[in-house]
Amino acid sequence: QVQLVESGGGLVQAGGSLRLSCAASGSIFRVNTMGWYRQAPGKQRELVAAITSGGSTNYADSVKGRFTVSRDNAKNTVYLQMNSLKPEDTAVYYCNLRVVNLEYWGKGTLVTVSS
């Protein structure tokens, strides 16, 4: 069984920065994609950023140039550095791990950006 544990959420003022971390444990196939999704109140969950085990990245247009996703394969950990945060970035951020046709989710961490 795979477990994902997020950390690093919190309250920050607009223009500030936060760094999220997600550590995966369990039986993890080394070829996988890890990433971050978010869900704001009343909205659908959306992809924020993802990174493959080979280092290829994908970002939502709304965060390009502000957020950076990275990973440490030895630690099975993915990070999300969030800079120039905006109130519209307020959401619960979920860690995601995809291996072939299997998908795992963390419990989420709340990010609140005040104006």
Backbone as CSV, one residue per row, in Angstrom:
resi,resn,N_x,N_y,N_z,CA_x,CA_y,CA_z,C_x,C_y,C_z
1,GLN,0.840,-1.193,0.000,0.000,0.000,0.000,0.878,1.246,0.000
2,VAL,0.464,2.240,-0.730,1.211,3.490,-0.828,0.542,4.553,0.029
3,GLN,1.344,5.282,0.770,0.839,6.408,1.554,1.558,7.674,1.149
4,LEU,0.798,8.771,1.082,1.342,10.079,0.753,1.041,11.030,1.904
5,VAL,2.065,11.711,2.384,1.893,12.627,3.508,2.407,13.997,3.095
6,GLU,1.474,14.971,3.073,1.832,16.342,2.697,2.176,17.166,3.930
7,SER,2.975,18.197,3.702,3.277,19.162,4.752,3.626,20.490,4.093
8,GLY,3.542,21.570,4.903,3.998,22.868,4.423,2.908,23.870,4.133
9,GLY,1.653,23.499,4.248,0.591,24.466,4.014,0.506,25.480,5.140
10,GLY,-0.336,26.485,4.943,-0.509,27.493,5.974,-1.092,28.770,5.428
11,LEU,-0.986,29.819,6.229,-1.517,31.141,5.888,-0.365,32.052,5.480
12,VAL,-0.537,32.725,4.362,0.505,33.635,3.878,-0.165,34.833,3.222
13,GLN,0.507,35.969,3.256,-0.021,37.159,2.593,0.245,37.096,1.092
14,ALA,-0.580,37.793,0.352,-0.392,37.872,-1.092,1.022,38.372,-1.400
15,GLY,1.651,37.739,-2.368,3.025,38.063,-2.717,4.052,37.214,-2.002
16,GLY,3.616,36.468,-1.015,4.516,35.636,-0.238,4.788,34.292,-0.890
17,SER,5.510,33.452,-0.142,5.920,32.140,-0.651,5.637,31.053,0.366
18,LEU,5.425,29.855,-0.160,5.297,28.652,0.657,5.933,27.502,-0.111
19,ARG,6.381,26.501,0.633,6.917,25.294,0.011,6.185,24.083,0.569
20,LEU,5.563,23.340,-0.314,4.879,22.121,0.076,5.787,20.919,-0.171
21,SER,5.649,19.928,0.699,6.394,18.678,0.535,5.417,17.510,0.614
22,CYS,5.746,16.441,-0.081,4.927,15.230,-0.029,5.859,14.029,-0.075
23,ALA,5.807,13.236,0.994,6.639,12.044,1.070,5.792,10.815,0.818
24,ALA,6.254,9.973,-0.099,5.555,8.735,-0.418,6.255,7.562,0.254
25,SER,5.469,6.654,0.770,6.020,5.445,1.386,5.218,4.233,0.930
26,GLY,5.852,3.060,1.058,5.191,1.835,0.630,5.847,1.258,-0.605
27,SER,5.124,0.420,-1.306,5.643,-0.229,-2.510,5.446,0.706,-3.695
28,ILE,6.531,1.380,-4.080,6.451,2.387,-5.138,7.309,1.959,-6.308
29,PHE,6.669,1.803,-7.451,7.407,1.508,-8.663,8.217,2.731,-9.035
30,ARG,9.473,2.519,-9.408,10.375,3.656,-9.581,9.979,4.562,-10.743
31,VAL,9.253,4.041,-11.714,8.800,4.872,-12.831,7.397,5.366,-12.509
32,ASN,7.284,6.640,-12.211,5.986,7.159,-11.806,5.930,8.665,-12.052
33,THR,4.765,9.208,-11.856,4.562,10.657,-11.921,4.005,11.121,-10.588
34,MET,4.621,12.140,-10.030,4.128,12.744,-8.792,3.733,14.179,-9.082
35,GLY,2.742,14.638,-8.359,2.311,16.002,-8.636,1.391,16.552,-7.581
36,TRP,0.893,17.742,-7.874,0.026,18.468,-6.971,-1.247,18.892,-7.698
37,TYR,-2.351,18.687,-7.034,-3.648,19.184,-7.476,-4.159,20.109,-6.379
38,ARG,-5.136,20.929,-6.722,-5.760,21.767,-5.709,-7.253,21.854,-5.944
39,GLN,-7.947,22.112,-4.854,-9.395,22.274,-4.934,-9.812,23.436,-4.049
40,ALA,-10.339,24.454,-4.690,-10.858,25.610,-3.976,-12.331,25.374,-3.656
41,PRO,-12.862,26.071,-2.656,-14.273,25.885,-2.289,-15.198,26.109,-3.486
42,GLY,-16.084,25.145,-3.721,-17.042,25.269,-4.802,-16.498,25.001,-6.183
43,LYS,-15.239,24.582,-6.272,-14.627,24.333,-7.578,-14.149,22.887,-7.677
44,GLN,-13.913,22.457,-8.906,-13.393,21.122,-9.128,-11.902,21.057,-8.839
45,ARG,-11.447,19.877,-8.518,-10.020,19.673,-8.315,-9.297,19.846,-9.649
46,GLU,-8.165,20.546,-9.614,-7.428,20.812,-10.839,-5.950,20.525,-10.665
47,LEU,-5.316,20.167,-11.765,-3.884,19.942,-11.745,-3.151,21.265,-11.562
48,VAL,-2.177,21.269,-10.662,-1.308,22.430,-10.479,0.023,22.199,-11.193
49,ALA,0.675,21.096,-10.857,1.967,20.781,-11.464,2.266,19.304,-11.246
50,ALA,3.015,18.725,-12.177,3.392,17.328,-12.062,4.796,17.134,-12.604
51,ILE,5.449,16.082,-12.120,6.818,15.786,-12.556,6.986,14.281,-12.629
52,THR,7.567,13.819,-13.725,7.822,12.391,-13.883,9.108,12.001,-13.164
53,SER,9.317,10.719,-13.011,10.541,10.253,-12.377,11.758,10.592,-13.229
54,GLY,11.524,10.887,-14.510,12.617,11.305,-15.378,12.856,12.799,-15.374
55,GLY,11.991,13.543,-14.680,12.202,14.982,-14.538,11.377,15.871,-15.452
56,SER,10.530,15.309,-16.282,9.672,16.130,-17.131,8.564,16.743,-16.295
57,THR,8.284,18.019,-16.565,7.302,18.743,-15.757,6.138,19.247,-16.597
58,ASN,5.037,19.497,-15.904,3.825,20.027,-16.526,3.174,20.959,-15.516
59,TYR,2.766,22.151,-15.971,2.181,23.147,-15.080,0.850,23.649,-15.623
60,ALA,-0.030,24.008,-14.708,-1.231,24.735,-15.094,-0.809,26.132,-15.544
61,ASP,-1.521,26.667,-16.531,-1.171,28.003,-17.032,-1.201,29.049,-15.929
62,SER,-2.103,28.885,-14.980,-2.290,29.892,-13.928,-1.103,29.985,-12.969
63,VAL,-0.224,28.977,-12.959,0.897,29.002,-12.005,2.258,29.070,-12.691
64,LYS,2.273,29.012,-13.996,3.541,29.050,-14.723,4.308,30.328,-14.387
65,GLY,5.589,30.168,-14.104,6.424,31.308,-13.759,6.400,31.657,-12.278
66,ARG,5.461,31.087,-11.530,5.361,31.365,-10.084,5.642,30.129,-9.235
67,PHE,5.228,28.966,-9.724,5.393,27.723,-8.971,6.446,26.849,-9.639
68,THR,7.158,26.091,-8.828,8.151,25.144,-9.348,7.973,23.802,-8.644
69,VAL,7.814,22.750,-9.436,7.715,21.398,-8.888,9.061,20.711,-9.054
70,SER,9.449,19.961,-8.030,10.704,19.218,-8.071,10.530,17.937,-7.266
71,ARG,11.493,17.041,-7.391,11.390,15.788,-6.655,12.763,15.253,-6.314
72,ASP,12.775,14.429,-5.258,13.970,13.715,-4.844,13.614,12.234,-4.942
73,ASN,14.073,11.582,-5.992,13.691,10.189,-6.218,14.200,9.267,-5.115
74,ALA,15.358,9.579,-4.567,15.912,8.731,-3.501,15.028,8.762,-2.259
75,LYS,14.344,9.875,-2.054,13.487,10.034,-0.876,12.007,9.851,-1.202
76,ASN,11.696,9.583,-2.486,10.289,9.477,-2.914,9.484,10.684,-2.440
77,THR,10.047,11.840,-2.631,9.436,13.078,-2.154,9.302,14.069,-3.302
78,VAL,8.150,14.735,-3.344,7.915,15.782,-4.335,7.677,17.089,-3.599
79,TYR,8.132,18.175,-4.201,8.031,19.506,-3.601,7.283,20.440,-4.541
80,LEU,6.678,21.454,-3.955,6.060,22.511,-4.743,6.458,23.840,-4.116
81,GLN,7.340,24.554,-4.782,7.725,25.888,-4.337,6.763,26.887,-4.952
82,MET,6.069,27.618,-4.111,5.052,28.561,-4.579,5.478,29.975,-4.226
83,ASN,5.726,30.781,-5.240,6.127,32.176,-5.058,5.056,33.104,-5.612
84,SER,5.125,34.352,-5.225,4.181,35.370,-5.704,2.745,34.880,-5.569
85,LEU,2.433,34.371,-4.402,1.110,33.799,-4.185,0.027,34.855,-4.278
86,LYS,-1.133,34.413,-4.796,-2.290,35.278,-4.975,-3.461,34.722,-4.174
87,PRO,-4.413,35.580,-3.818,-5.587,35.066,-3.090,-6.291,33.922,-3.835
88,GLU,-6.261,33.956,-5.155,-6.919,32.895,-5.922,-6.172,31.574,-5.879
89,ASP,-5.001,31.547,-5.267,-4.293,30.294,-5.046,-4.791,29.565,-3.795
90,THR,-5.662,30.214,-3.040,-6.212,29.600,-1.838,-6.976,28.335,-2.192
91,ALA,-6.602,27.220,-1.549,-7.208,25.926,-1.852,-6.604,24.867,-0.940
92,VAL,-7.209,23.693,-0.979,-6.573,22.522,-0.394,-5.717,21.890,-1.486
93,TYR,-4.456,21.692,-1.178,-3.512,21.131,-2.138,-3.297,19.652,-1.825
94,TYR,-3.468,18.823,-2.855,-3.367,17.376,-2.702,-2.164,16.846,-3.472
95,CYS,-1.437,15.977,-2.832,-0.343,15.265,-3.483,-0.910,14.067,-4.241
96,ASN,-0.337,13.787,-5.399,-0.815,12.696,-6.249,0.365,11.882,-6.759
97,LEU,0.183,10.573,-6.778,1.189,9.664,-7.332,0.497,8.741,-8.327
98,ARG,1.019,8.696,-9.550,0.458,7.820,-10.582,1.502,6.816,-11.041
99,VAL,1.108,5.539,-11.041,1.967,4.463,-11.517,1.134,3.619,-12.465
100,VAL,1.441,3.716,-13.763,0.697,3.001,-14.812,-0.782,3.365,-14.653
101,ASN,-1.629,2.431,-14.257,-3.058,2.725,-14.137,-3.512,2.830,-12.689
102,LEU,-2.572,2.996,-11.764,-2.902,3.172,-10.352,-2.662,4.617,-9.949
103,GLU,-3.481,5.092,-9.030,-3.383,6.474,-8.592,-3.605,6.551,-7.083
104,TYR,-2.774,7.345,-6.430,-2.859,7.508,-4.986,-2.925,8.994,-4.646
105,TRP,-3.602,9.292,-3.528,-3.792,10.678,-3.106,-3.413,10.862,-1.649
106,GLY,-2.867,12.031,-1.342,-2.691,12.417,0.032,-3.981,12.996,0.579
107,LYS,-3.968,13.342,1.876,-5.171,13.861,2.519,-5.360,15.349,2.275
108,GLY,-4.319,16.013,1.807,-4.422,17.425,1.484,-3.871,18.328,2.568
109,THR,-3.401,19.494,2.136,-2.936,20.519,3.050,-3.494,21.856,2.593
110,LEU,-3.984,22.650,3.542,-4.664,23.898,3.216,-3.663,25.032,3.037
111,VAL,-3.803,25.732,1.930,-3.037,26.946,1.667,-4.030,28.103,1.591
112,THR,-3.806,29.105,2.438,-4.671,30.280,2.452,-3.821,31.505,2.179
113,VAL,-4.197,32.257,1.155,-3.470,33.477,0.787,-4.380,34.667,1.058
114,SER,-3.953,35.520,1.966,-4.756,36.688,2.329,-4.367,37.886,1.468
115,SER,-5.348,38.728,1.209,-5.084,39.911,0.360,-4.654,41.104,1.191
